[in-house]
Amino acid sequence: SLRGSWRLGNGNGSVVLRGEVPGCVHTALHRRGLIQDPYYRFNDVMYRWISLDNWTYSRTFKTPFDIRKWQKVNLVFEGVDTVAQILINNITLGRTDNMFNRYSFDITSVIKEVNFVEVRFISAVSYAAEQSRCHKAYSIPPACPPPVQKGECHANFIRKEQCSFSWDWGPSFPTQGIWKDVRIEAYNHYHLIYFSLTPFFVKSAQQWSLEIESIFDVVSSKPIAGLVTVNIPKLQTQQTFSVKLQPGEGSIVLLVNINKSSAVEAWWPNGHGKQTGYNMTTTFIMEAGYQIEKFSKAYFRTVELVQEPIPGSPGLSFYFKINGRPIFIKGSNWIPADSFQDRVTYDTLWLLLKSAADANMNALRVWGGGVYEQDEFYNICDEIGIMIWQDFMFACALYPTDQNYLESVRAEVSHQVRRLKSHPSIILWSGNNENEAAIASNWFSIPYADREVYIKDYVLLYVKNIQEIVLTEDKSRPFIASSPTNGLESVKEGWLSQNPYDTHYGDTHFYDYSNDCWNWTVYPKTRFASEYGFQSWPSFSTIEKVSSTEDWSYTSNFSLHRQHHENGNDQMLQQIGHHFKLPQSTDPIKKFKDTIYLTQVMQAQCIKTETEFYRFSQSEIIKGEGHTMGALYWQLNDIWQAPSWASLEYGGKWKLLHYFAQNFFAPLLPVAYEDKGVLYVYGVSDLHADRKLTLRVIVHAWSSLEPVCTLAKDGVTVKAQSAVLIYKESINNLLERCRNCTRKSCVITFCLVGEGGLQSPTNHHFLSSLKDAVGLEKTHLSASVSQRDDVYIFVLQTTAIAPFVSLDVGRIKGRFSDNGFLMTEKKKVVVFYPWEPTSVEELEQSLTLTSLVDVV
């Protein structure tokens, strides 16, 4: 391994330091104290010089083996970011230009006992600009990001993390560095490069089989024969194959039939069953003498993307079947967890992914403007049952298709599919993010006469290259060319549909910041909602770390600088204004904190409304629309401390939205909406059996902790994996029954209760805007904290109804069992799960309790 300390220097030699590999220039400079935290205040712009310089990594190493004994020696880079010349002992081995590729250089003839290896980078920014200049035939838009993003230009001309040139939620840090493993490997006879397992269920035989693919480099001049034994002890399955490896690089594919008398437990998504995996050993014993033993985990699951006609509706369905069972996809979209990938540790990934699972999510979409995630990411998803919609790394742009570019992309796609296809968590490959829509909706104002050129490029890149490779390499899961797309309808229209946002086909992305988000009629009754969202600010404790006192106002230069979405800060205030009073405090810091709190309340309430609409639309067709089978809001995580669409702040802290997600994605949930003065309540269930339950509806006056009236409807049947209407009544009737209630003075809460402790979260429905609520009183909220085993118990007490109660313990890492709730009872118990050691005293000192009535 060549991990560890390297020498790092800039173009003119004025800066020289030690840098860790894997790593990048920014983190090396920061670790050595030569720059501040790149995320502090305005440093993203102050530190542009780092990306514009050309840096060189170099080191000397002793060869730990006798070179003469090995037929082949390679220098292997799992990831180089991005454009570099690679030299060993002053001999150029080759060049790299793709961050997502694996590079292997044959150094058999040049390696010595002591070696000097150099990686000479050139600035990604200047390389991209140069590539764009050389593309003279026609322009490939967009040239540059919008000015509000303070980014770099021509990201689409370099195979690098697209959002590292800036995005509407992230800074511009076009890194340079050796971002993954680097090593020397030496071998005789043959060497295993890739190894993958793909499960198939053979319906006719009612039997599972496993396809094992091994890709070798054979260095002997004649074929090598031998035996391969595959052993899965738990499934009483052992098979031996005789194989012959031809000289050069080639693959062997073995089909293992699983013993029929063994009960195979399938892999299921979170909330639908266990994530069983089986230990498996594959042993290669070849005539050349030495053997390779490969330990892996075999998972058994099938996936189908069902696109077929729906009775009573034009268009086609768009939903996933896992192991033959239709699954409603619940989750979010994943962006890179940091601008500097070497800061993303196993613990970072575990915390974020576990938080997704804890919020009842079963899926994430790895978005196409970031990176193909590290192996650990997919391993964790396999373990906790998070399905992955995997984009290829192309986003919101058109791309060149010259020969060199296509060759680089082909190598990237082959490598990534081979690396990742064994993961049961990955259920779909998708060619790009929003590029079909970009051409169809003409985002880049391309004259109609020139469209054909770009359509031809589009089909060449995503269909004739990417799709072709994916279907050759992986027959076990579906591929779509873009998102949003009309699926088979897009294919029929020559891969570019008239309107990729058509609700009757495929998936949609939907954003609307001007209409009132509590109004469910503005949302598309789509087959699959793969992106939708609203922004909010991260908590004050998260902002505080990267700002100074003068930054702490909503209109400060810092607050403007951190907002990378045009008019984003104003849009949040406008959306808040629909239903809440804006903060008026004369204390500037209180006003800032109140505003942050309200942005989080607004975001949580907006996405709750929209997600519940998608969930209750799963079983119905209205005016030809419906059968919604997926809700992935934008976005799960943050790349830095800034306002964004995320539900988890940078560092993992849960925003109010994430606590709401835990409820609106619950396996059993009553959902209410109003239409023409009538209240409808749906029972939404992801459970695998029908349940007889009781629906409890409680009406509260804002002015009292005692319910005005309660209603229990028994014997309500909530059907398995569907959404059914379980209650309807006109609001006027309801208010009449509940004496003295008006829309402004009362609020409705409801939950489902069944036998054996089965219970849904308590949901709420507001009858008016909270800014018009009558009877809401200033409340006295208090909490007592105690420790029980390794968790902490917060007992909350209130003297009046408190909407959107938020518990915040500042910088103490951890999460609550519930937060942002409507408190309608005197007492409520909330559990705090710490992520690091803390104490009752620390928690008491850090705790702030806020509810809507505290905002002045």
C-alpha positions in Angstrom: 0.0 0.0 0.0 1.2 3.5 -0.8 -1.3 5.1 1.6 0.1 7.5 4.2 2.3 10.5 4.0 3.4 12.1 0.7 5.2 15.2 -0.2 2.9 17.9 -1.6 4.0 21.1 -3.5 2.3 23.7 -5.6 3.2 24.9 -9.1 6.1 27.2 -8.3 7.4 25.4 -5.2 6.4 28.2 -2.8 4.2 25.9 -0.8 5.6 22.5 0.3 4.1 20.3 3.0 3.2 16.7 4.0 -0.1 15.4 2.7 -2.0 12.3 3.6 -3.1 9.8 0.9 -6.0 9.2 0.4 -6.6 12.9 0.7 -6.7 16.2 -1.2 -4.8 19.5 -1.2 -7.4 21.5 0.9 -7.4 19.0 3.8 -3.6 18.7 3.7 -3.3 22.5 4.0 -5.9 22.7 6.7 -4.3 19.9 8.8 -1.0 21.6 8.7 -2.6 24.9 9.9 -1.7 26.7 6.6 -5.4 27.6 6.0 -8.5 27.9 8.2 -11.4 25.5 8.0 -12.4 25.9 4.3 -16.1 26.1 5.4 -15.5 29.1 7.8 -17.4 32.2 6.7 -16.3 33.3 3.2 -13.4 30.9 2.8 -14.9 29.1 -0.2 -14.2 32.3 -2.2 -11.0 33.3 -0.3 -9.4 29.9 -1.1 -10.1 29.8 -4.9 -6.3 30.1 -5.4 -5.9 26.5 -4.2 -8.0 25.0 -7.0 -6.4 27.3 -9.6 -2.8 26.2 -8.8 -1.2 22.9 -10.1 -0.1 20.6 -7.3 2.2 17.7 -7.3 2.2 14.6 -4.9 5.4 12.7 -4.6 7.1 10.1 -2.4 9.9 7.6 -2.3 9.2 3.9 -1.5 11.3 0.8 -1.2 10.0 -2.3 -3.0 9.2 -4.8 -0.3 9.8 -7.9 -2.5 12.3 -9.2 -5.0 11.3 -7.7 -8.3 12.9 -10.6 -10.3 10.4 -13.1 -8.9 7.3 -11.5 -10.3 6.0 -11.7 -13.9 3.9 -8.5 -13.6 4.0 -5.5 -11.3 1.3 -2.8 -11.4 0.8 0.6 -9.9 -2.9 0.9 -9.1 -4.9 4.0 -8.3 -8.5 3.3 -7.2 -9.2 7.0 -7.6 -7.3 10.1 -8.9 -8.9 13.5 -8.6 -8.7 14.3 -11.5 -6.3 15.5 -14.2 -2.7 14.3 -13.7 0.5 12.9 -15.2 1.8 9.8 -13.4 5.5 9.2 -13.2 7.8 6.6 -11.6 11.5 7.1 -11.6 11.0 10.0 -14.0 9.3 7.8 -16.6 5.8 8.9 -17.6 3.4 5.9 -17.1 0.3 7.7 -18.4 -2.3 10.3 -17.6 -5.6 10.4 -15.7 -8.6 12.6 -16.5 -11.5 10.8 -14.8 -12.1 10.9 -11.1 -14.4 7.9 -11.3 -12.1 5.6 -13.0 -9.6 3.0 -11.7 -6.1 3.3 -13.2 -3.6 0.5 -13.4 -0.1 1.1 -14.8 2.2 -1.7 -15.8 5.6 -0.9 -14.0 7.2 -4.3 -14.4 10.1 -3.0 -16.5 10.7 0.3 -14.6 10.3 -0.6 -10.9 13.6 -0.7 -8.9 14.6 -1.4 -5.3 14.0 2.2 -4.4 11.4 4.2 -6.4 10.3 7.8 -6.8 6.6 8.1 -7.7 5.0 11.4 -8.8 1.5 12.5 -9.5 1.6 15.9 -11.2 -1.9 17.5 -11.2 -3.2 20.3 -13.2 -6.0 22.5 -12.1 -9.4 21.0 -12.9 -10.8 24.5 -13.5 -8.2 25.4 -16.1 -8.4 21.9 -17.7 -12.2 22.2 -18.0 -11.9 25.6 -19.6 -9.3 24.4 -22.0 -11.5 21.4 -23.0 -14.4 23.7 -23.6 -12.2 26.0 -25.8 -11.1 23.0 -27.9 -14.7 21.9 -28.5 -15.1 24.3 -31.5 -17.8 22.6 -33.5 -20.7 23.8 -31.2 -21.2 24.9 -27.7 -22.1 22.5 -24.9 -24.2 24.4 -22.3 -24.3 25.5 -19.6 -21.1 27.4 -19.7 -21.2 28.6 -16.1 -23.3 28.2 -13.0 -25.6 31.1 -12.0 -23.6 33.9 -10.2 -25.4 33.3 -6.9 -23.5 30.0 -6.7 -20.1 31.6 -6.8 -18.8 28.7 -8.8 -16.5 27.6 -11.6 -17.3 27.1 -15.3 -17.5 24.1 -17.6 -18.0 21.3 -15.1 -19.5 19.2 -17.9 -16.1 19.1 -19.7 -14.4 17.1 -16.9 -15.2 13.7 -15.5 -15.2 14.9 -11.9 -17.8 15.4 -9.1 -20.0 17.9 -10.9 -21.1 19.7 -7.7 -17.4 20.4 -6.8 -17.7 23.4 -9.2 -20.6 24.6 -7.0 -24.3 23.8 -6.8 -27.4 25.5 -5.4 -26.8 23.9 -2.0 -23.0 23.7 -2.0 -19.7 25.6 -2.3 -17.2 25.4 -5.1 -14.1 23.4 -4.1 -12.7 21.7 -7.2 -10.3 19.5 -5.3 -7.0 17.9 -6.4 -5.6 14.8 -4.8 -5.3 11.0 -4.7 -8.8 10.5 -3.2 -8.8 6.7 -2.9 -6.5 3.8 -2.3 -3.1 3.5 -4.2 -0.9 0.4 -4.1 1.6 -1.7 -5.9 0.5 -5.2 -6.8 2.8 -8.0 -8.1 1.7 -11.4 -9.4 2.6 -14.4 -11.4 0.4 -16.5 -13.7 -3.0 -14.8 -12.9 -4.6 -12.1 -10.8 -8.3 -11.5 -9.8 -9.3 -7.9 -10.6 -13.1 -7.9 -10.1 -15.4 -10.4 -8.4 -19.2 -10.1 -8.3 -22.3 -12.1 -7.4 -25.7 -11.7 -8.9 -28.8 -13.6 -7.7 -31.5 -14.9 -10.0 -34.7 -16.6 -9.1 -35.7 -19.3 -11.7 -39.5 -19.3 -11.7 -39.9 -22.5 -13.6 -37.6 -24.5 -11.2 -38.7 -22.4 -8.2 -35.0 -22.2 -7.3 -32.4 -19.5 -6.6 -29.2 -19.4 -8.5 -26.1 -17.2 -8.2 -24.1 -15.9 -11.1 -20.5 -15.4 -10.1 -18.3 -13.4 -12.4 -14.6 -13.2 -12.0 -12.4 -10.9 -14.1 -8.7 -11.9 -14.3 -5.5 -10.7 -15.7 -3.6 -13.8 -17.0 0.1 -13.1 -17.5 1.2 -16.6 -18.5 1.6 -17.0 -22.3 -0.6 -20.1 -22.4 -4.1 -20.9 -20.9 -4.3 -21.9 -17.2 -6.7 -24.6 -16.1 -7.9 -25.2 -12.6 -10.8 -25.7 -10.2 -13.1 -23.2 -8.6 -15.1 -24.3 -5.5 -18.0 -22.3 -4.2 -19.2 -23.0 -0.7 -22.3 -21.5 1.1 -22.4 -23.6 4.3 -25.7 -22.2 5.6 -27.5 -23.2 2.4 -25.8 -26.7 2.1 -24.5 -25.6 -1.2 -21.1 -26.5 -2.6 -20.2 -26.7 -6.3 -16.9 -27.2 -8.0 -16.2 -26.1 -11.6 -13.3 -26.8 -13.9 -12.3 -23.6 -15.7 -9.7 -22.5 -18.2 -8.3 -18.9 -18.2 -7.1 -17.5 -21.5 -4.0 -15.2 -21.6 -4.8 -11.5 -21.2 -7.8 -9.9 -19.5 -10.9 -12.0 -19.5 -13.8 -13.2 -17.4 -15.3 -16.4 -16.3 -18.9 -16.7 -15.3 -20.1 -19.6 -13.1 -23.7 -20.4 -12.3 -24.3 -21.9 -8.9 -27.7 -23.5 -8.2 -28.7 -23.2 -4.6 -29.7 -26.5 -2.9 -33.4 -26.8 -3.2 -33.9 -28.4 0.2 -32.4 -25.2 1.8 -34.9 -22.5 2.7 -33.3 -19.3 1.3 -34.2 -16.1 3.2 -34.5 -13.2 0.8 -33.1 -9.8 1.4 -35.8 -7.3 2.1 -35.9 -3.5 2.3 -36.2 -1.8 5.7 -39.6 -2.3 7.1 -40.5 -5.3 4.9 -38.4 -8.1 6.4 -34.8 -9.1 7.2 -31.6 -8.2 5.4 -30.3 -11.8 5.4 -27.0 -12.4 3.8 -25.0 -15.7 3.5 -21.3 -16.1 4.0 -19.7 -17.7 1.0 -16.2 -18.8 0.1 -14.9 -19.1 -3.4 -11.6 -20.9 -3.8 -9.6 -20.8 -7.1 -7.0 -23.6 -7.3 -5.2 -23.3 -10.6 -2.5 -25.5 -12.0 0.1 -22.7 -11.7 0.2 -23.6 -8.0 -1.2 -20.9 -5.8 -4.8 -20.4 -4.8 -7.0 -17.4 -4.3 -9.6 -17.5 -1.6 -12.4 -14.9 -1.8 -14.8 -14.3 1.1 -18.1 -12.6 0.3 -21.7 -12.3 1.3 -24.4 -13.6 -0.9 -27.8 -11.8 -0.8 -30.9 -13.1 -2.6 -33.4 -10.7 -3.9 -35.1 -9.8 -7.2 -36.1 -6.4 -8.5 -38.5 -5.5 -11.3 -39.6 -2.0 -12.4 -43.2 -2.5 -13.5 -44.4 -0.3 -16.3 -47.7 -1.5 -17.6 -51.2 -0.1 -18.5 -53.5 0.8 -15.6 -57.2 0.3 -15.9 -59.0 3.7 -16.1 -55.9 5.7 -16.8 -53.8 6.7 -19.8 -50.1 6.0 -19.5 -48.2 3.3 -17.6 -47.5 2.4 -14.0 -44.0 3.0 -12.6 -43.3 1.0 -9.4 -40.8 -1.5 -8.0 -41.4 -5.1 -7.1 -38.9 -6.6 -4.7 -39.0 -10.4 -4.5 -42.3 -10.2 -6.4 -43.9 -7.8 -3.9 -44.8 -4.2 -4.8 -43.0 -1.8 -2.5 -43.9 1.8 -1.9 -40.5 3.6 -2.0 -40.1 6.0 0.9 -37.0 8.1 1.3 -34.8 10.9 0.0 -32.0 12.0 -2.2 -28.3 11.6 -1.2 -25.6 14.2 -2.1 -21.9 14.0 -1.2 -21.5 14.2 2.6 -18.5 16.6 2.3 -16.7 18.7 -0.3 -13.6 16.8 0.8 -14.2 13.1 0.4 -11.3 12.1 2.7 -13.3 13.6 5.6 -16.2 11.2 4.9 -15.5 8.3 7.3 -17.3 5.1 8.0 -18.8 6.8 11.1 -20.1 9.8 9.0 -21.8 7.4 6.6 -23.2 5.2 9.3 -24.7 8.1 11.2 -26.4 9.6 8.1 -27.7 6.2 6.7 -28.9 5.0 10.1 -30.7 8.3 10.5 -32.5 7.6 7.2 -33.5 4.1 8.4 -34.6 5.5 11.8 -36.9 7.8 10.0 -38.7 4.8 8.4 -37.0 5.3 5.0 -36.4 2.3 2.8 -34.6 4.1 -0.2 -32.2 6.8 -1.2 -31.4 8.1 -4.6 -27.6 8.6 -5.1 -27.9 11.8 -7.2 -26.0 12.2 -10.4 -24.0 15.3 -9.6 -21.9 13.9 -6.8 -19.8 10.7 -6.7 -20.3 7.0 -6.9 -20.2 6.4 -3.2 -17.5 4.4 -1.4 -17.9 0.6 -0.8 -18.8 1.2 2.8 -21.8 3.3 1.9 -23.4 0.4 -0.1 -22.3 -2.2 2.5 -24.2 -0.2 5.2 -27.3 0.0 2.9 -27.1 -3.7 2.3 -27.1 -4.3 6.1 -29.9 -1.9 7.1 -32.1 -2.4 4.1 -31.9 1.0 2.3 -32.6 0.5 -1.4 -30.5 2.6 -3.8 -31.6 4.3 -7.0 -28.1 4.9 -8.5 -27.6 7.7 -11.0 -24.6 7.8 -13.2 -22.6 11.0 -12.6 -24.1 13.4 -15.1 -26.4 16.3 -13.9 -28.3 19.3 -15.2 -26.1 19.8 -18.2 -25.4 18.7 -21.8 -22.1 16.7 -22.3 -19.6 16.3 -25.1 -19.4 13.0 -27.0 -16.0 13.2 -28.7 -14.0 9.9 -28.9 -11.7 10.5 -25.9 -14.6 11.6 -23.7 -16.7 8.6 -24.6 -13.8 6.2 -24.1 -13.2 7.6 -20.6 -17.0 7.3 -19.8 -17.1 3.8 -21.0 -14.2 2.8 -18.7 -15.9 4.6 -15.8 -19.2 2.9 -16.3 -17.7 -0.6 -16.7 -15.6 -0.1 -13.6 -18.5 1.2 -11.4 -21.0 -1.4 -12.5 -18.4 -4.2 -11.9 -17.5 -2.7 -8.5 -21.1 -2.2 -7.3 -23.4 -4.8 -8.9 -23.1 -7.3 -6.1 -25.0 -5.0 -3.7 -28.6 -6.0 -3.2 -29.4 -2.5 -2.1 -28.9 -1.1 -5.6 -32.3 -1.5 -7.4 -31.9 0.7 -10.4 -29.3 2.3 -12.7 -30.2 5.7 -14.0 -28.3 7.4 -16.8 -28.4 11.0 -15.6 -30.1 13.7 -13.5 -32.5 16.0 -15.4 -30.8 16.0 -18.8 -33.7 14.6 -20.7 -35.8 17.4 -19.2 -33.1 19.9 -20.0 -33.4 19.2 -23.7 -37.2 18.7 -23.7 -37.9 21.9 -21.8 -35.1 23.8 -23.5 -33.4 25.0 -20.4 -30.4 26.3 -22.4 -32.3 28.2 -25.0 -31.0 26.1 -27.9 -32.4 27.3 -31.3 -34.9 24.8 -32.7 -32.8 24.2 -35.8 -29.8 23.0 -33.6 -31.8 20.6 -31.4 -30.9 17.5 -33.5 -27.2 17.8 -32.7 -27.9 17.7 -29.0 -30.5 14.9 -29.2 -28.0 12.8 -31.2 -25.3 13.4 -28.5 -27.8 12.5 -25.8 -28.7 9.2 -27.3 -25.1 8.4 -28.2 -23.9 9.0 -24.6 -26.7 7.5 -22.4 -28.2 4.9 -24.7 -25.5 3.7 -27.2 -22.7 3.9 -24.6 -23.9 3.8 -21.0 -27.0 1.7 -21.4 -25.2 -0.7 -23.6 -22.5 -1.3 -21.1 -24.9 -1.6 -18.1 -27.0 -4.2 -19.9 -24.0 -6.2 -20.9 -22.4 -6.1 -17.4 -25.6 -6.4 -15.3 -28.7 -8.2 -16.3 -30.2 -8.3 -12.8 -31.7 -4.8 -12.4 -33.5 -2.2 -14.5 -31.9 0.8 -16.3 -33.6 4.1 -17.1 -31.8 6.8 -19.2 -32.7 9.8 -17.1 -34.7 11.2 -14.1 -37.3 12.5 -14.5 -38.3 10.4 -17.4 -41.4 8.9 -19.0 -39.8 5.5 -18.9 -40.9 3.2 -21.7 -42.8 6.2 -23.2 -39.5 8.1 -23.5 -37.9 5.1 -25.2 -40.8 5.0 -27.6 -40.3 8.7 -28.4 -36.7 8.2 -29.3 -35.4 8.5 -25.8 -36.6 12.1 -25.5 -40.2 12.6 -24.6 -42.2 15.8 -25.3 -42.8 16.2 -21.5 -40.6 14.2 -19.1 -42.8 15.6 -16.3 -45.9 13.9 -17.5 -47.8 12.5 -14.4 -49.1 9.5 -16.4 -45.6 8.0 -17.0 -42.3 7.5 -15.1 -41.1 9.7 -12.4 -41.3 13.5 -11.8 -39.3 16.2 -10.1 -41.5 19.0 -8.7 -40.6 22.3 -7.0 -42.9 25.3 -6.3 -41.9 28.0 -3.9 -44.6 30.6 -4.6 -47.9 28.7 -4.0 -49.1 27.8 -0.5 -47.5 24.5 0.3 -50.4 23.5 2.6 -52.6 23.3 -0.5 -52.3 19.7 -1.7 -54.0 20.5 -5.0 -50.7 22.1 -6.3 -48.9 18.8 -6.2 -48.7 16.5 -9.2 -50.6 13.2 -8.7 -47.7 11.5 -10.3 -46.7 7.8 -10.6 -43.5 8.4 -8.7 -42.1 11.5 -7.1 -38.3 11.2 -7.2 -37.5 14.8 -6.2 -39.5 17.6 -4.4 -38.6 19.9 -1.6 -38.4 23.2 0.3 -35.4 24.9 1.9 -34.7 25.7 5.5 -31.8 27.0 7.6 -29.7 24.7 9.8 -29.8 25.3 13.5 -28.0 28.1 15.1 -25.5 25.7 16.7 -24.5 24.5 13.3 -24.1 28.0 11.8 -22.3 29.3 14.8 -19.2 27.1 14.1 -18.5 28.7 10.8 -19.5 32.3 11.4 -18.8 35.3 13.7 -21.1 37.6 15.7 -21.7 40.1 12.9 -23.0 37.2 10.7 -26.0 36.4 12.9 -28.8 38.0 11.1 -31.0 36.8 8.3 -29.9 39.6 6.0 -26.2 39.7 6.8 -23.6 39.3 4.1 -22.9 35.9 5.4 -26.5 34.8 5.2 -26.6 36.0 1.6 -23.3 34.4 0.8 -24.3 31.0 2.1 -27.6 31.0 0.1 -26.8 29.6 -3.3 -30.3 29.4 -4.6 -31.6 32.6 -6.3 -34.0 34.4 -3.9 -33.9 31.4 -1.6 -33.9 33.4 1.6 -36.9 35.5 0.5 -38.8 32.4 -0.8 -38.6 30.9 2.7 -40.0 34.1 4.3 -42.8 34.2 1.7 -43.7 30.5 2.4 -43.6 31.1 6.2 -45.8 34.2 5.7 -48.7 32.1 4.3 -49.3 30.6 7.7 -47.2 32.1 10.4 -46.3 35.6 11.7 -42.8 36.7 10.9 -40.4 37.4 13.8 -40.4 41.0 14.9 -38.1 40.9 17.9 -35.9 43.9 18.5 -33.1 41.6 19.7 -31.2 40.8 16.5 -29.9 37.4 17.7 -33.4 36.3 18.9 -34.9 37.4 15.6 -32.3 35.4 13.7 -32.9 32.3 15.9 -36.7 32.7 15.6 -36.4 32.9 11.8 -34.2 29.8 11.6 -36.8 28.0 13.8 -39.7 29.1 11.5 -37.9 28.0 8.3 -37.5 24.5 9.8 -41.2 24.4 10.9 -42.3 25.6 7.5 -40.1 23.1 5.6 -41.3 20.2 7.8 -44.9 21.1 7.4 -44.6 21.6 3.6 -42.9 18.3 2.9 -45.2 16.5 5.3 -48.2 17.8 3.3 -46.7 16.9 0.0 -45.4 13.4 1.1 -48.7 12.5 2.7 -50.4 13.5 -0.6 -48.2 11.1 -2.5 -48.7 8.3 0.1 -52.5 8.6 0.1 -52.5 8.6 -3.8 -51.0 5.1 -4.0 -54.3 3.1 -4.4 -56.5 5.5 -6.4 -56.9 6.9 -9.9 -58.5 10.3 -10.1 -59.0 11.9 -13.5 -56.5 9.3 -14.9 -53.8 10.2 -12.4 -52.6 8.4 -9.3 -51.1 5.1 -8.3 -48.2 7.0 -6.8 -45.6 4.4 -5.7 -42.6 6.5 -4.6 -41.8 9.6 -2.6 -38.1 10.6 -2.4 -37.8 14.2 -1.2 -34.9 16.5 -2.0 -32.6 16.1 0.0 -31.3 14.0 2.9 -28.0 15.4 3.9 -25.9 18.6 3.7 -22.4 19.2 2.2 -21.7 22.2 4.4 -23.4 24.5 6.9 -25.9 26.5 4.9 -29.6 26.9 4.0 -30.6 24.0 1.9 -33.3 21.5 1.2 -31.7 18.9 3.5 -33.4 17.2 6.5 -30.0 16.4 8.2 -27.6 19.2 8.8 -23.9 19.0 8.1 -22.6 16.9 11.0 -25.8 14.8 11.1 -28.1 16.8 13.4 -31.8 16.2 12.6 -33.8 19.2 11.4 -37.5 19.3 12.3 -38.2 17.8 8.8 -36.3 14.7 9.7 -38.4 14.2 12.9 -41.5 14.8 10.8 -40.2 12.2 8.2 -40.1 9.6 11.0 -43.9 10.1 11.2 -45.0 10.8 7.6 -43.0 7.7 6.5 -44.4 5.5 9.4 -45.5 2.0 8.3 -49.0 2.8 9.6 -50.4 6.4 9.3 -53.7 8.2 9.2 -53.6 11.1 6.7 -56.1 13.9 6.5 -56.9 16.4 3.8 -59.7 18.8 3.1 -61.6 19.2 -0.1 -64.5 21.6 -0.6 -65.2 21.8 3.1 -65.1 18.0 3.7 -62.5 16.3 5.8 -61.2 13.0 4.5 -59.0 10.6 6.5 -57.1 7.8 4.7 -55.5 4.9 6.4 -52.1 4.4 4.8 -50.3 1.1 5.4 -47.0 -0.6 4.5 -47.9 -3.6 6.6 -48.2 -7.0 4.9 -51.6 -7.9 6.4 -54.9 -6.2 6.6 -55.6 -4.8 10.1 -58.8 -4.0 12.0 -58.1 -0.8 14.0 -59.7 2.0 15.8 -59.5 5.5 14.5 -59.3 8.1 17.3 -60.1 11.7 16.3 -59.6 14.4 19.0 -60.6 18.0 18.6 -58.8 20.6 20.8 -59.5 24.2 21.3 -56.2 26.2 21.1 -57.0 27.6 24.5 -57.3 24.4 26.5 -55.4 21.2 27.3 -58.7 19.4 27.8 -60.1 18.0 24.5 -63.3 19.6 23.3 -64.5 16.3 21.9 -63.3 12.9 20.9 -64.5 10.3 18.5 -63.5 6.7 18.3 -64.5 4.8 15.1 -64.0 1.1 15.7 -63.6 -1.8 13.3 -61.8 0.3 10.7 -60.1 -2.0 8.1 -56.8 -0.7 6.9 -55.7 -2.8 4.0 -52.2 -4.2 3.6 -49.9 -2.0 1.5 -52.5 0.5 0.4 -54.2 3.7 1.2 -58.0 3.6 1.8 -60.5 6.2 2.9 -61.6 5.4 6.5 -63.4 8.5 7.5 -65.2 11.5 6.0 -67.2 14.3 7.4 -67.9 18.0 6.6 -65.9 20.3 8.7 -69.1 22.2 9.6 -70.7 19.1 11.1 -67.6 18.3 13.0 -67.4 21.8 14.5 -71.1 21.8 15.4 -70.7 18.5 17.2 -67.7 19.9 19.1 -69.4 22.9 20.8 -68.0 26.4 20.5 -65.4 25.3 17.9 -64.5 27.4 14.9 -61.9 26.9 12.3 -59.7 29.4 14.0 -60.2 28.3 17.5 -59.7 24.5 17.1 -57.3 21.9 15.8 -57.8 18.2 14.9 -55.5 15.3 15.9 -56.0 11.7 15.1 -54.3 8.3 15.3 -54.9 4.6 14.6 -54.7 2.0 17.4 -54.8 -1.8 17.1 -54.3 -4.9 19.1 -50.9 -5.9 20.5 -49.7 -2.4 21.0 -50.0 -1.5 17.3 -50.2 2.3 17.0 -49.7 4.9 14.4 -48.0 8.3 15.2 -50.5 11.0 16.1 -51.2 13.2 13.1 -52.7 16.7 13.0 -54.8 18.8 10.6 -55.0 22.6 10.9 -58.3 24.2 10.2 -56.8 27.6 9.6 -53.4 29.3 9.4 -51.7 29.5 12.7 -51.2 33.2 12.3 -55.0 33.4 12.5 -55.4 30.9 15.4 -57.6 32.2 18.2 -56.9 31.3 21.8 -53.3 30.3 21.5 -51.7 31.4 24.8 -48.2 32.1 25.9 -47.2 28.8 27.5 -44.7 27.9 30.2 -42.7 25.0 28.9 -40.3 23.1 31.2 -38.3 19.9 31.1 -36.6 17.7 33.6 -33.8 15.5 32.5 -32.7 12.1 33.9 -30.5 9.3 32.7 -31.6 5.7 32.1 -29.0 3.2 30.9 -27.3 4.9 27.9 -30.2 7.2 27.0 -31.6 10.4 28.6 -35.3 11.0 29.5 -36.7 14.5 29.0 -40.1 15.0 30.8 -41.8 18.0 29.3 -44.5 20.0 30.9 -46.7 22.7 29.5 -49.4 25.0 30.9 -51.1 25.4 27.5 -51.2 23.9 24.1 -47.9 24.4 22.4 -47.5 24.0 18.6 -44.2 22.8 17.1 -42.3 22.2 20.3 -38.6 22.1 19.5 -36.0 20.7 21.8 -32.5 21.7 21.0 -29.3 20.7 22.9 -26.9 22.8 20.8 -23.7 21.1 19.9 -24.3 17.9 21.9 -24.5 15.2 19.3 -27.5 12.9 19.3 -31.2 12.8 18.4 -34.6 12.9 20.2 -37.3 10.2 19.8 -39.7 13.0 18.7 -39.4 16.7 18.0 -41.4 19.6 16.5 -44.6 18.1 17.8 -47.9 19.6 18.7 -48.1 19.4 22.5 -51.8 18.9 23.5 -51.2 17.3 26.9 -49.7 18.6 30.1 -46.9 16.1 30.1 -44.9 14.3 27.4 -41.8 12.1 27.6 -39.1 12.4 25.0 -36.0 10.2 24.8 -32.6 11.5 23.8 -30.2 9.1 22.1 -26.6 10.5 22.5 -24.1 9.8 19.7 -21.2 10.7 22.1 -20.8 10.7 25.8 -22.7 13.5 27.6 -24.3 14.0 31.0 -27.6 15.3 32.6 -25.8 18.5 33.6 -24.5 19.2 30.1 -27.9 18.5 28.6 -29.7 20.7 31.1 -27.3 23.6 30.4 -27.5 23.2 26.6 -31.3 22.7 26.3 -33.5 25.3 24.7 -37.2 24.7 24.4 -39.1 26.7 21.7 -42.7 26.6 20.5 -44.6 28.7 18.1 -45.8 31.0 20.8 -42.2 31.9 21.8 -41.7 33.6 18.4 -42.4 37.3 18.8 
